[in-house]
Amino acid sequence: MLFDRLTVEEHLWFFAKLKKCPSWRVKDEIDRMIECIGLTDKRHTQARALSGGMKRKLSVGIALVGDSKVHVASCTFHVFMLA
């Protein structure tokens, strides 16, 4: 879930705190995650201004921020029918 008016950094802060990441660790966690997902140059950009791919990256960052213990990935499988 993304909020149009929150920036990339604000999203990660919000979800890190929601996941009870200790306050003393939040800034380092956000810095690390922004670098990991490749949105360093979009740190202060609101979600509504991000492309679809950047929004997906941010969603992955949200899932991983705060030292999450369980990660669920969904895959789309394409089935091709041969005539």
C-alpha positions, -999 to 999 in steps of 0.1 A, spaced: 0 0 0 15 33 -11 3 68 -1 5 93 -29 18 122 -8 44 104 12 80 104 -2 101 72 -6 119 80 27 87 87 45 71 54 34 102 34 46 102 54 79 64 47 85 66 10 78 99 6 98 82 21 128 50 1 122 72 -30 123 87 -18 156 122 -11 143 140 6 172 142 43 168 180 44 170 182 21 140 155 35 117 177 61 98 204 35 90 178 10 80 162 35 56 195 46 41 205 9 35 171 0 20 170 31 -3 204 21 -16 194 -16 -19 163 -9 -40 181 16 -62 159 47 -54 187 69 -40 179 97 -64 142 94 -56 145 96 -18 125 128 -15 100 121 -43 64 116 -35 50 82 -45 25 97 -70 55 109 -91 72 75 -93 69 52 -123 52 19 -120 86 1 -117 98 25 -90 66 19 -71 72 -18 -72 108 -13 -60 94 8 -31 69 -19 -23 98 -44 -21 117 -20 2 86 -17 24 84 -55 27 121 -58 36 126 -28 59 128 -33 96 146 -66 94 115 -86 84 118 -123 92 94 -137 67 92 -127 30 66 -140 6 72 -137 -31 46 -143 -57 54 -153 -92 34 -151 -124 37 -181 -146 30 -178 -183 15 -208 -200 19 -211 -237 -3 -233 -257 11 -249 -288 -12 -255 -317 
